[in-house]
Amino acid sequence: MVLSVLIITIFLPKQPRFRYEFEKGGIWKNKDLISPFSFAILKTNPQVNTDKKDALENILPIYSFNRYLFNEIEEAYLNEFDVKWRSSALPEADKPVNKQASLKLLKSIYTKGIIAINNKHQKGNRYYDFSLLDDNVSKTYSSQDVFTVQTALEYFKDNFSSVDLRVKDVVVNLVEDHLRPNIIFNEKLTSIVQETTINSLSTTRGMVQKGELIIAKNNVIDDEAFQKLQSFKETYEAQTKTIGNSTLVYCGQVLLVGFIVSLLMVFLKLFRKDIFADNRQLSLLLLVTTTMLLSLTWAIKLNLPSLYYIPFCIVPIIIRILFDTRLALYLHLLVILIAGFFVPNSFEFVFYQTTAGMVAIYSIRNLIKREQLLLSAMYILSAYLISFIGIALLREGSLSEIEWINFVPFIVSVLLSLLAYPLIYGFERLFGITSDVALIELTNTNNKLLRELAFKAPGTFQHSLQVANLAEAAIFKIGGNSLLVRAGALYHDIGKIENPQYFIENQNTGISPHDKLPYEQSAQIIIKHVHKGIEITRKHQLPESVIDFIRTHHGNTRVDYFYQSFLKNSPEKFVDENIFRYPGPIPFSKETGVLMLADSVEAASRSLKNPDAQNINDLVERIIDYKLEQNQLDNCDITLKDLETIKLIFKTMLMSIYHVRIDYQQTL
């Protein structure tokens, strides 16, 4: 317990907690809140996003002017001009004039600039403004103030004149090949300017001065008041993080977590002494609690967008399946109470998780079918949805204002809760706890051990099936774990696999091997099936809760047939009664007590020569009274009323087994 408290508190966030809880649209129930220091009012996320959007829209795209591009173009143009002129067989006398005129016009185009149009900057318009960077000097231009490749070509055609049309065609085609943009979008510089502008935006809108009223008692927490409170909370937590005493904060955490874990111990001590006395089961409860709270700490340190991603409902599911409803609800509440100190809007968090946890517990009474876990997940998701809509309506007062994207963490949480299924299996193996799922697997008659019993000792197998039916019906009526009883009944005589011929239900020839043995040895062979059963089941790793039925199904009674035979045939000899007595212990639960009675009654009923209603009635009464006289039920929490119910069920079922007709004449 101490280790669990230390682990939890060591990793929890170490800072003082803001003392007030508030919700937008709610009523401020606390006293008038006066600011103890000055603080800036933070903008809301939508306001910050709007400011960013406006700022980005006001930033013009930056283009760079490449003055040196024309030098490359000029050299290439002049070289190709001579080649084109000769290949076109144009008059050499006209060459210098046209060459100089076209080059001058081309230079004027590059001097003005040719822009590479970017479609995303047009935003539906033909022209757009941009900042032109030329020799580290920025000026604002419109795209209509400069050329594009197309408009540059049209400008050249309009302004280059020649008497010979062939000359004009050759020159225009040559110029078209040498038109390239020299005003290029500078994406890197534009991004830097945008980022710098966004980072320089103010995230606050006004101040609250020291001594100023933040909100008065019973006032509605509207948007403005909510933002003031939120700003006050963040400023308070930022200040206390640096000036608060982390040692005292840690002491407070130890006190609170230690107190809550101590309450769990007290609960177990008062109401579940069996778990309190079992270190393995106690360790499992503390491990689940510690792991869940460490998951919360991990999520806080990772700064997850929502703490509702954490599958808190996995706790009640696991504890309900492995233990019981009351413990599952109690442990879930303790985990949620601790977590509530470290999450925002703690009342809202506790409401969500408490209601969902209760639904999880109610939806899994016992995990018998695989689809139960899926159905439970659907019920939990429905609980979250109802709470989500209800809280949203309380806060916003409008369906259209509900932000459905905030429900996604709950969906993820419910999906993660399905991990309970493999975790349950791991906990069973690690801590030796038996769930209903494991018991169902054990009661499958195709189980390897039961198939071996049916093959080697068919009579014992049939006896075990009948005992299972009797015990299961009785425990279901008086209250108890019927699956556990059935599993215990099927394996209670598994030790008879070793020497099946020494037990009367497996003897088909009418000759008993006991006829050639001393009574003491026969008794020891019979008694040995208990020890052998424990050995076999432990070898096959059966749960201790099932092995308990093997140990207790005969209690510490005597093997009376051989004991009485010894007294009758050897009266002169000293008898050690312990040789003829089972080692025990006597049954210590309803389930083990009912199995003992069912085993004795079923075995004795096979010896009835005339199994009518009267004989069956007398047999059941005699067997159960004998167990009471032998103090075999002293440690069981079975009442006299329960015994009467058990007797009635045994009598009814045995009559059905032996097809006894009820004499209705006697009931009239």
N, C-alpha and C positions, 0 to 999 in steps of 0.2 A: 504494500500500500504506500509506504514511504517512498519507495523507488519510483512508483507511478507518479506520485505528486511532484517529485523532483524533476523527472523527465518532462512532464507537462509544463511546469513553470519555467524551467530553464530556457525552453525554446519559444515561449509566448512573447509577443512584443512588449518591450519594457518602456512604457511611457504612461503618464497619468491620463485618465479617461475623462472626456468631456461629460459634465454631470447632467446635461439636459437632453431629453429626447423630444423631437418635434417632427411634424409632418405638414406639408403644404395643404392648406385648406382646413387644418384643424384649429382648435382653440388653445391658446396659451394659458395653461392652468397654473403655471408657477407664478411667483411674485413678479412685480415689475423688474425687468432686467435692465440694469444700468451698466454701461460699458466701463470696465475697470481700466481700460487703456484705449488709445486711439488705434483705429485699424481701417484699412481700405476695404470698400465694398467690392467684392469680386463680381465680374460679369458672369452671366450664365453661359453655359456651353453654346446654346443657340446664338446668343449675342456675340460671343467670340467668333463663332463660325461666320456670322454675317459680316463682322468687321473684316475678317480675313478675305471673304469673298469680294467685298467692296474694294479692299486695298489691292487685290490682285487685278481687278478690272481696271483700276486706275494706273497700273504699271504698263507702260508701252513696251512692246517687244523691241529688243535692241539689235540693230543690224550694224555690221562692220563694213566700212568702205575700203576696198582694195585698190589703191592708186597705182600699184605696180603691175597690175594685170595688163594694162594697155601696152606696156613695154614689150611683153611677150607677144601680144597680139600683133603689134606693129611690125616686128621682125618677120613673123610668119606671113603676115599679109603681103609685105613687099616682095618676099621671095616667091610667093605663089602668084602674085600679080603678073610678074614677068613671064612666068611659065604659061599662065592662062592666055595672056595677050598673044604670045607667039603661036600657041596651039590653035587659037581662034582665027589666026591669019588677019589680024587687024592692022591698020596702018600704023607704022612705027612713029610717024610724025605726031599722031594724036596721043601717043602713050604718056609722055611726061605730064601733060596738062591734066588728063583724066586721073593719072596716078596721084598727083598732088591734091586734086580736088576731093577725090574719094577719101584719101587718108585724113585730110583736114576735117571732113564731115564725120568720119568714124571717130576721130579724136574728140570732137565736140560731144558726140553721144556718150563716150566713156567718161568724159569729164562731168557730164550731168549725172551719169550713173544708170546702170541697168540692174534692177532689183529681181531677186528670185522670190516670186510670190509664194507665201505660205497660206494654204487654205484655212488653217485653223485660226489665223489672225483676221481673216475677212469677216467671220461671224455673220455670214449672210449678206454682207455688203460688198460692193465691187472694190471700193477703196478703203484703206484703213491708215491710221496714224502709226508712226514708229519713231524710235530714237535712232539717229544715225551717228555712229561713232567714227570720227575722222581725226586721226592724229590726237587721240585722247580728248577730243572735244566733242561733246554730244549736243545735237540739235534735233528738234522735232520736225518731222516731214510727214507728208501724206504720200501714199503710194502713187497718187496721180501726178505728183511733182517730179517724178523720175520715170525713166523708161522701163518697160519690160522688154524682153527679147522681141516680142511681136510688134509693140509700138515703136521700138527702135528701128526695126526693119521698114515699117511703114514710113517713119520719119525720113529715113535715108532715100527711099523711093521718091518721096515727095520733093526732096531738096537736091537731089543729084540730077542734073540735066545734061543731055548729050544729043547732038544732032543725029548721030548714028544710033539707031535703036539696038543694033547688035552690041555696041559698046556698053550701053546701059544694062542690057541683060547679063552680059559677062560680069560686069562690076557688081551688080546687085547680088548675083548668085555667089560671088566671091565674098562679099561682105556678110551675107547670111551665114556662111560657114565660119565666120570669125566673130559672131556676136555671142558673148558669154556674160552672165551676171557678175558684176563686181560689187554689188551690195548684197551681202550674205547674212542670213539670220545667225546671230551669236547666241546659241541656246545656253551654253555654259554661263555666260555673263548674265543673261536674262534670269536664269535660275538663282544665281547668287543674289541678284538685286531683289528678287521675289522673297527669298528666304530671309534676307536681312530686314526687309520691310515687315514681314510677318512677325519676326522675332522682336521687332521694335514696337509692335502694337501694345497698347496698354491693356492689361487684363482686369483693370479696376474701373469703377465709375463713381467717384466720390469717396468721401471719408465719413466715418463715425468718430466723433471726438470723445475723449475721455470724459466721463460723467454724463454723457448724452443717453437718453432713453432709447433702448433698442426696440423693446416691445412691452406693452403694458399687460397686466393680468386680464384674462378673459377676452383679449383681442383676437380676431381671426388672423391666422398666419397666411396673409396673402403673398403674392409673388415677391413684392418688395421686402416684406418682413422676413420671408423665408430666406431670401438672398443675404440679408443682413445677418441672420442667425447662422447661416452656413459659413459666411465669411468670418464671423466671430469665432465659430468652432474651429475652423482651419488655422486661424491666427493663434488661438489659445493652444491648440495641440502642437503647433510649430514652436511656440515659446517654451512650453513645458518640456518638450523633447530635449531642449538644450539646457534649461535651468532646473528641471525637476530632478529629484534624487532617485536614481534608478534602483538603488538598494532598498529604499522604502517602498517603491513600486513593487519590487520583487517580493518583499515581505507581505505586502497586501495580496499578491497573487497566491503565495503559499498559504496564507490564512484562508482565502476563499476556496481554492481548489482542495486544500486539505480538509476543510469543513464539509464540503460536498461529498468527497470520497468517504469521509468518516460517516456521513449519513447513510451511504450505501452499505458500509460495514454493519452499522446498527440495524438497518433493515434486514440484512441477511441473518444477523445474529438472532433477531426476534422472530422472523417469519420463514426463513429458509436455512435452518441450522445445518441441513445436509450439505448445502453449498459452502457455508461458512467453515465447515469442518474439512472440506476437501480443497487442498491447496491447488490442485490442477484446475478445478472449475473456477475457483477464485481468481487464479492467474488469468484465465480466459476472459473473465469479465473486465479485469483491469487492463488487459492487453487491448481489448476492443475499444474501451474508453480512451486509453492513451493514444492509440493509433488514429482514432477519429479526430482528436484534438490536435495531434501533430499534423494531420492533413490540413486542418484549418490554418495552423501556423504557416505551413508551407505555402498555402494559397495566398495568405496575406503578404508574405515576403516576396512571392512572385508577382504580386500586384495584379492578380486576376481581375478581369473586368467585372466579375460578379462572383460572390462567395456561394451563390446558390448552385454553382456547378458541383459542389461537394455533395456526395450522396449520403446525407445524414440518415435517411430512412433505412440504410443498410443495417444500422445498429438494431432497431426493433425487430427487423426481419430475422436476423441471425439469432438473437436472444430468444425470440418467440419460438423458433423451430427447435433450438437446442434446450430451452428451459420451459418457461411458461409465460402467460400473458402479463401477469402482474409485474414480474421482474423485468420483462421487456419494456413495458411502459415506464417503470420507475427509472431504469437505467437511461432510457432515451431522454427523459426529462432532465436528468442530472447532466448529461452531455450538452443538451441545448442550453441549460442555465449557465454552464461555464462558457460556452461559445458566445452567448449573448453579450458578454462583457467586451468582446473584441470585434464585433461586427457593427456596421452602421445600421441605424434604424432597428435597434435590438428588439423592441416590442413586436414590430412587423416580422422580424426574423423568427422570433419565438413562436408567434402565431402560425406562420407558415409551417414550420417544422413540427410543432406539436400536433396540429390537426392532421398533417400528412402521416406522421408516425402512428397516430391512433388508427387511422384508416389502414395503414400497413399491418398493424397487429390484428385488427378485426378481420381483415381479408385473408389471413393465413392462420386458421385455427390449427391445422396440421398439414404438413406438406406431403400429401400422398400421391398426387398426380403432378406431372411436370407442368401442365398448363396453369396450375394454381399460381405459380410465380409470375407468369405473364399477366394473368388476370389481376393479381395484386398490383403489378406495375401500372396497369390501366386505371385501377381505383386510385392509386397514389397520384397519378397524373391528373385525374379528375378533381381530386381534392386540391391540388395546387392551382388548377385552373379556376375553380370556384373562388378560392381565396384571392387569387390574382385579380379577377374581375371585380370582386367585392371591394378590395382595397383601392383599386384604380378608380372605381366609381365614387368611393368616399373622398378620394383625393382630388380628382379632376371634375367630377360631376357631369361627365360627358363620355359617351361611348366612342365618339370620333377622336377623342384626345388620348385614348389608350395606346401606348407604345407596345405593340404586340411583339416586337423584337426582343423585349425584355423577358419574354416568357421562354425563350430558347434555353437559358441555363437550367430551368426546371426540367425540360425534356431531356437534356443531357444527364442531369442528376438521376432521373428515373431509369434511364438506360444503364447507367453505371450501377444502380442498385441490383441489377440482374447478376452482378458478380457475387451476390450472396450465395448462389448455388454452389459454385466451386469452393468458396471460402468455408461453407458449412462442412463440406467433405474434408477439407484440410484440418479444420478444428477438431472434427471427430477423431481423426487419426492422431493428431498431435496431443490432444488433451483427454483422450479416452472417453468421450461423451457420445452417447447413442441417440441419434435423431430418429424420427418416424420413418424417414427415407431408408436409413440403414436397417431398421427393423423389418420393413417391407421386403427388402432384398433378402434378409435372413429367413423370412417365412416362405420364400419361394421353394416349393418342394423339388424343383429341379436343381437346387443348390447341391454342390458336390457332396457335402457331408451328409445331407438328408438322403440323397440317392444311395450313398453307401449304406446308410442305416436301413433303407427299404430293401436293399439287396441282401445284406448279411443277416438282418434281424427283422423280417417282415412283420412278425407278430408285434414286436415292440413298436415298429413304425405305425401300425394301425392303432395300437394303444395310445401312442403319442398324439395322433390326429384326433381321437375321441376326447382325450384329456384337454387338448387345445380348444375344441368346440365347447366343452363344458365350462372351462375356466374363462374363456373369452366372453361367453354369454353372461356368466355371473358377475365378472368385474365390470362389464358394460352397464349392468343394472345398478350395482352399488356404487359405482364411480371409481375410476382408475384408468390406467393405461392398458387398454385392451390389446394393442399391438405388442406391447412388451410381454404381456401374459402369453399371447399366442406363440411368440418366439421362444419364450422360456419353456413352454409346454412341449414344443416340437423337439427341443434339444435336451430336455431334462434327463432322459434315459440314454443319451448318446454313448455313454460308457459301456452299454451292453453290446456294442459292436465287437468287443474283444472276445467274449465268451458267450455268444447268444444262446447256445444250447443249454446253458445252466439256468435259463429263465423260462418259466412255464409257458409263456405265451408263444415261445419259439419252438416248443417241443411238439413234434407231429407224430412221433412213433409210439408215444405212450410210455416210453422208457426214460427215466430221469437219470442223468449222470450223478446226481446227488445220492442215489441209492448205494453207491460204492464208497462214499466219503463220510468221514466223521462229521457230526453236526457242527462242530466249531469251524472246520474248514469250509463247509458249505456256507455257513453264515458269513465268513470272511470273503468268500467269492462274491456273494450277493452284495455285501457292503462295498466291495472294491469298485463296483460300477460307478459309484459317486466319485472316488478319486480319479478313476480312469476318464470319466466324463470331463472333469476339470482339466486334466492333462491334455485330452484331445482338443477341446475347445480353445484352450490357450495356444496350442500349437497352430490352430487355424485362425488365431487372432480374433476370436469372437469377443464382443464387449463384456466387460465385467458384470454389467447389469443383467446379462443373459446367463452368465456363469453362476450368478447368485442363486438362480432357480435350481441348478444342479446341486449346489451345496446344501440347500435348505429343503428340498422337496420331501425328504424323509425326517428332517429335523434331527433330534437325538433319540428317536424311538428305537425299540428293539426289533430284531428280526424274529417275531414271535413264534412263527412256525417251528423254526429250528431250536429256539430257546425252550419252548414247551416240550418239544420232542426230546431234547437233552435231559430235562428234568424228569420226564416220564421214564426214559430208558436207562438213565444213570443216576438214580436218586442218591447213591452213596458217594458220588464224586462231588468235589467242591467246584462250584461254578463261578467263573469270573464274568459277571454280567456285561462288562465292557466289551468282551469279545463279540457279543451278540448285538451291540448297540452301534447305531450310526454315529459318525463323529459330530454331526451338526454343522453349523449352528441352526437354531430353530428359525422359522420365518420371521422377518423383521419389517414386512410391508404388506399392504393389502394384497398386492399382486402375488407375492411369494406364498402368503397364507392361503389364498384361494387355490393356487396351483396344488399345494399339498393336499387340500381337501378333494379337489377334482381327481387327482392321481389315485388317492386311496379309494374313493368311491367307485371310479371306473374299473380299477383292478378287482375290487371286491365283487362288483356286479357280474363279472365274468364267471364267478363261481356259483351263481344262483342257478339251481336246477329248475326252478319254476318261477321265472321272472314276472310275477303278476304285480298288480298295483300295491298290494299289501306288503309283499316281500321287498319290493323296491323302497317303499316308504320306511319300513323297519330298518333296512340296510343303511340308508342315508342317515337316518336319525342315530343309529348305533355308531357309525363311523365318525361322524362329527362330534358326538358326545364323548367318544373315546379320545379324540384329539384334544378336546377341552380338558378332560381328566388328566391327560399326560402333560398339560401345560405347554402344548406346542404352539398355541396362538397367543401366548402372553405378550409377545413383543410386536404383535400386529395391531394396527389401528382399525380392527374390525369390531363393530358393535354387535350386540345381541340381535338388534333389528336386521343388520346386514346378514347375520347367520341364518335367520329365518328366510330371508330373501334367497340366499344361496341354496338352502335346502329345497325350497319350492322349485327353483330353476333346475337343480340336479334331478329331482324326482320327475319333473315334466319331460326333460330331455331323455332321461333313461327309459321312460315309458314309450317315448317315440322311437327310440333305438330298438327296443325289444318288441315293438308293435303291440303294446298292451292296450286293450280296449277298456275304456272307462265304463264302469257299471252305473249307468244312469239311474237304474232302479233305486240305488242306495242314496242318490242325491235328492230324490223326490221327498 
